[in-house]
């Protein structure tokens, strides 16, 4: 799933080399942390958070198929 988030993010931003994706596992589940260049934050979040919500929906669909609990955080 980390690779899925990386591919989606790199296709959205102007600076794909600045995309950093990390997976953090905890008792609550898996958290995927996404960092992009500050100038690309708007492209990843989208108007009213629509793109961020879409990314989370896709990841949640994949996680459900694998019986895992996954969340996506977009960090600065």
N, C-alpha and C positions, 0 to 999 in steps of 0.2 A: 504494500500500500504506500510505503514511503516513495517508491519509484513512480507510482501513479501520480502522486501529488507533485513530485519534481517535474514530470513531463508536462502536466497541466500548467504549472506555474511558469516554466520556461517558455511555453508557447504564448503566454499572455504578456510577458514583460519585454522591455527594450534592452535590458542588460541581463541576459540569461546566465552569465558567469557569476552574478551576485546572488543567485538563488541558492539557499542553504536549507536543507530539509533534514531534520533529526527525529528519531523515534525515542520516546521516553516511556518505559513500562512502569506501571505502578499497580497497586492493589485494585484500583478502580477500573483499570484497563490500560489501553495504549493511547498515548498522546503523540500526535505528529505535529512538530513545531516547524513552521514555515517562516523563513526570513527572506526578504527581498530588499533591493536597494530602495532607499527612501523615496526616490522619484517614481518608483513603480508601485508604491503601496496602493494608490488609487486604482490602478489597473487590476490588481489582485482582489481588492475589496469590491469594487464596482459601485454603481449608484445604489444607494440605500442598502449596501451589503449583498446585493443579488449574486454577484460572482462568488463571493466567499460562501454564501449559503449553498450555491450549486456545487462547489468543490466539496463541502461537507456532506451534501446529499449523496454524491457519487461514492465518496469514501465509506459512508455509512452503509450504502447498498452492498459494497464489496465485503465490508466487515460482517454484515448480517449473514451473507452466504458462507462465511468462514466461522460463524458462531463466536465472533470476537466483539469487544466493545472498544470502539475507536473514536477519538475526537481530534479535530484539527484546530490548532491555534495559529493565528497569524501574528507574528511578533515583529517589533521594530528593532 
